[in-house]
């Protein structure tokens, strides 16, 4: 009798419709991003991105295809594909319906801003949206939604020649689509420890990396076994190396793979906000907001040959479309490298450690082979 009762109970439980949070913490390879329609200019935000922001609770019902936003006494409800929303159960006609794409529910951004009392500020180079509610801020990358978006490759490699001041430079470029669902960035330490050194290919292989490039400067010439890196290093949201007072440029990225470049003095405040998943500091800055911007004095570089000496170079660039450029070149000065990065399409760019440290690994082999073991690397893995 007891066994029969349990079977009936289990059967009834299977009939209960499931209601799940649309914004529960996503898996590692799920990114929150604002979609901008290419033709209409209308923007859409993933519903789950708002869960927990400004006291908002997001509820998704798969059976009714309805998403609800609850903020205090306010309740906003939308049904996928329908142009009528409910504001505290009162109907409201809307111009643009919610939709589902790649398993994510998207709702019109303007409607959310108006009904949940949020404000938004747009930034370019690359495109992003900052939502604000009182002291709370939420920054999301924004991408143009086109029919061809889903067909983009996660990673592509090419060798290109650029002409700078009548001189030609052949460079290796690996372009990584940071908004591709398979792409993750990570900063890897040699031997998983500060002060160790390791071959770039070894770090890449043990991390199962598709792409790897050398990272920060480090004390390569000391006779000590401990070869300390210079500058801030963050990996997995953990500060591995502190560099108070260092003014050199830092690459940062968050869990949505929104990458940016900030001056050293801005790092502490940015890190304390809790949005930085990874960071490496090197410099100098090469490109800012689409223009060549080299200021070695401001960044604290003292070597008088920093602007005139040519050599093996490594650099990172961010395009307006949220692509990260991994670039290596030989024989270029810092000003020449800045022009190369601008021509390559970077709207933000920075120099990395160079010389014998310069190395670029792609698809299981070197495109540029380093001349020594290095301290750390920036890698790309594909989920």
GUFI-648338 format. One record per residue (C-alpha): residue in one letter; x, y, z. Coordinates in steps of 0.05 Angstrom, whole numbers, padded with zeros to 5 digits, always signed. Example, Ala and Ser with C-alpha at 12.3 -4.5 7.8 and 13.67 -1.06 7.14 Angstrom:
a+00246-00090+00156s+00273-00021+00143
end
This chain:
x+00000+00000+00000x+00056+00048+00019x+00093+00032-00046x+00030+00046-00087x+00021+00113-00051x+00092+00134-00068x+00083+00117-00142x+00019+00159-00145x+00055+00217-00111x+00113+00214-00160x+00064+00213-00219x+00028+00275-00193x+00094+00312-00183x+00112+00300-00257x+00048+00337-00277x+00066+00401-00240x+00090+00454-00290x+00161+00477-00280x+00177+00549-00263x+00250+00568-00263x+00289+00631-00255x+00307+00661-00322x+00368+00692-00291x+00397+00639-00246x+00474+00640-00248x+00492+00618-00319x+00542+00564-00335x+00613+00586-00351x+00602+00593-00426x+00536+00632-00423x+00544+00707-00434x+00496+00763-00419x+00496+00814-00475x+00449+00868-00502x+00426+00856-00573x+00418+00916-00620x+00374+00904-00681x+00413+00926-00743x+00352+00951-00781x+00306+00981-00728x+00357+01003-00676x+00315+00971-00621x+00355+00941-00563x+00340+00878-00524x+00367+00855-00457x+00372+00783-00431x+00320+00775-00376x+00367+00735-00332x+00417+00792-00330x+00370+00832-00285x+00358+00778-00233x+00383+00805-00167x+00400+00874-00195x+00366+00932-00159x+00323+00882-00119x+00293+00854-00183x+00269+00782-00183x+00262+00749-00252x+00216+00689-00261x+00209+00649-00325x+00153+00599-00339x+00172+00552-00395x+00101+00525-00401x+00068+00594-00412x+00130+00626-00444x+00121+00684-00396x+00176+00723-00361x+00161+00766-00300x+00202+00821-00267x+00184+00835-00195x+00212+00897-00160x+00179+00915-00095x+00105+00926-00110x+00117+00931-00185x+00107+00871-00231x+00123+00871-00305x+00101+00810-00346x+00116+00794-00419x+00099+00734-00461x+00146+00712-00516x+00120+00733-00585x+00063+00777-00558x+00059+00853-00563x+00020+00862-00499x+00054+00868-00432x+00023+00869-00362x+00040+00924-00313x+00012+00901-00245x-00039+00860-00285x-00060+00920-00328x-00049+00909-00403x-00001+00953-00442x+00011+00951-00517x+00084+00947-00536x+00118+00955-00603x+00168+00899-00596x+00156+00830-00567x+00202+00788-00524x+00237+00730-00559x+00281+00670-00545x+00348+00662-00579x+00399+00608-00564x+00361+00590-00501x+00360+00661-00474x+00298+00704-00464x+00307+00775-00490x+00261+00833-00473x+00259+00905-00500x+00309+00947-00462x+00269+01012-00465x+00208+00978-00433x+00250+00951-00376x+00282+01019-00364x+00215+01055-00362x+00177+01006-00318x+00233+00985-00270x+00261+01055-00260x+00330+01041-00287x+00375+01088-00326x+00423+01068-00382x+00486+01099-00411x+00518+01075-00476x+00592+01070-00487x+00630+01059-00552x+00697+01026-00569x+00673+00973-00557x+00598+00981-00550x+00569+00969-00481x+00510+00990-00437x+00515+01011-00364x+00450+01003-00325x+00445+01044-00262x+00398+01042-00202x+00422+01085-00144x+00492+01062-00127x+00485+00996-00165x+00514+00989-00235x+00510+00932-00286x+00554+00935-00348x+00536+00891-00407x+00569+00884-00476x+00524+00904-00534x+00526+00871-00602x+00490+00883-00668x+00441+00828-00682x+00444+00806-00755x+00425+00741-00791x+00499+00725-00799x+00517+00734-00726x+00508+00661-00707x+00553+00638-00764x+00615+00676-00739x+00676+00636-00722x+00701+00636-00651x+00774+00642-00672x+00809+00657-00738x+00882+00665-00755x+00917+00704-00810x+00984+00733-00830x+00978+00805-00854x+01026+00859-00878x+01018+00931-00856x+01054+00992-00883x+01077+01044-00832x+01120+01103-00852x+01140+01070-00918x+01162+01007-00881x+01125+00941-00886x+01113+00895-00826x+01087+00824-00832x+01049+00805-00769x+01013+00745-00741x+00942+00759-00719x+00893+00714-00683x+00823+00744-00677x+00778+00718-00621x+00703+00734-00619x+00693+00747-00545x+00617+00744-00553x+00619+00674-00582x+00586+00627-00531x+00646+00579-00534x+00700+00630-00517x+00731+00639-00449x+00793+00680-00429x+00840+00662-00373x+00906+00686-00345x+00953+00628-00331x+01014+00630-00285x+01077+00591-00301x+01075+00530-00256x+01010+00558-00228x+01053+00601-00182x+01080+00672-00179x+01154+00674-00193x+01158+00610-00235x+01174+00607-00310x+01149+00558-00362x+01146+00549-00437x+01086+00584-00469x+01067+00520-00506x+01069+00481-00441x+01022+00530-00407x+00976+00527-00468x+00974+00452-00472x+00961+00439-00398x+00906+00491-00400x+00876+00461-00464x+00882+00530-00496x+00865+00544-00569x+00905+00609-00566x+00959+00635-00519x+01003+00697-00518x+01057+00719-00469x+01034+00767-00415x+01066+00816-00367x+01138+00838-00359x+01178+00799-00309x+01248+00795-00279x+01276+00751-00334x+01350+00765-00320x+01356+00753-00246x+01399+00694-00224x+01347+00677-00171x+01300+00620-00183x+01243+00668-00166x+01229+00711-00227x+01177+00760-00204x+01126+00788-00254x+01114+00863-00256x+01044+00891-00252x+00975+00870-00231x+00952+00799-00247x+00882+00773-00235x+00857+00704-00252x+00790+00673-00233x+00771+00738-00197x+00831+00728-00151x+00886+00781-00145x+00950+00741-00155x+00999+00799-00162x+00992+00869-00132x+01026+00930-00161x+01005+00992-00123x+01027+01056-00157x+01042+01024-00224x+01013+01069-00278x+01019+01022-00337x+00958+00999-00378x+00918+00939-00355x+00874+00892-00397x+00812+00872-00357x+00753+00826-00373x+00691+00804-00336x+00648+00741-00334x+00612+00764-00398x+00680+00770-00433x+00671+00845-00438x+00743+00868-00445x+00772+00936-00433x+00837+00973-00419x+00847+01019-00359x+00905+01059-00330x+00941+01028-00270x+00915+01081-00221x+00843+01062-00237x+00853+00988-00221x+00839+00987-00146x+00770+01019-00152x+00752+00975-00211x+00773+00911-00176x+00736+00929-00112x+00671+00934-00152x+00677+00859-00161x+00668+00857-00237x+00739+00837-00258x+00748+00763-00272x+00818+00770-00302x+00871+00823-00315x+00943+00831-00337x+00985+00895-00335x+01039+00912-00386x+01036+00973-00431x+01046+01022-00458x+00977+01037-00486x+00979+01038-00562x+00909+01057-00584x+00853+01091-00546x+00783+01102-00574x+00807+01087-00644x+00866+01136-00645x+00940+01123-00633x+00954+01142-00561x+01025+01129-00536x+01047+01165-00473x+01105+01127-00442x+01122+01181-00392x+01052+01182-00363x+01055+01106-00355x+01122+01109-00319x+01169+01079-00372x+01240+01104-00361x+01281+01070-00416x+01299+01125-00466x+01297+01073-00522x+01225+01053-00508x+01201+01094-00568x+01260+01084-00616x+01282+01012-00605x+01255+00960-00653x+01246+00887-00635x+01199+00828-00627x+01132+00853-00602x+01068+00825-00574x+01004+00864-00568x+00930+00859-00552x+00875+00898-00587x+00800+00904-00578x+00755+00918-00638x+00689+00954-00638x+00655+00887-00648x+00682+00855-00584x+00738+00817-00618x+00805+00809-00583x+00866+00813-00628x+00928+00773-00609x+00985+00803-00649x+01060+00790-00656x+01108+00829-00699x+01183+00834-00708x+01226+00896-00716x+01172+00948-00698x+01181+01006-00651x+01126+01022-00601x+01098+01079-00645x+01100+01033-00706x+01065+00978-00667x+01011+01028-00647x+00998+01045-00720x+00996+00970-00738x+00944+00958-00685x+00901+01016-00709x+00905+00990-00781x+00887+00920-00756x+00821+00948-00731x+00835+00957-00656x+00797+01013-00622x+00836+00997-00557x+00905+00967-00557x+00965+00956-00511x+01035+00928-00514x+01056+00865-00477x+01124+00840-00457x+01168+00832-00519x+01237+00813-00542x+01253+00741-00526x+01187+00735-00488x+01145+00749-00549x+01105+00687-00568x+01039+00668-00600x+01009+00598-00598x+00950+00576-00640x+00917+00510-00655x+00971+00467-00624x+01033+00502-00651x+01073+00566-00649x+01060+00623-00697x+01115+00661-00661x+01164+00621-00619x+01189+00654-00555x+01264+00654-00541x+01255+00638-00467x+01208+00611-00414x+01159+00663-00390x+01122+00683-00327x+01049+00684-00348x+01003+00682-00408x+00934+00703-00432x+00898+00643-00462x+00833+00628-00498x+00796+00563-00486x+00736+00538-00527x+00681+00504-00485
end
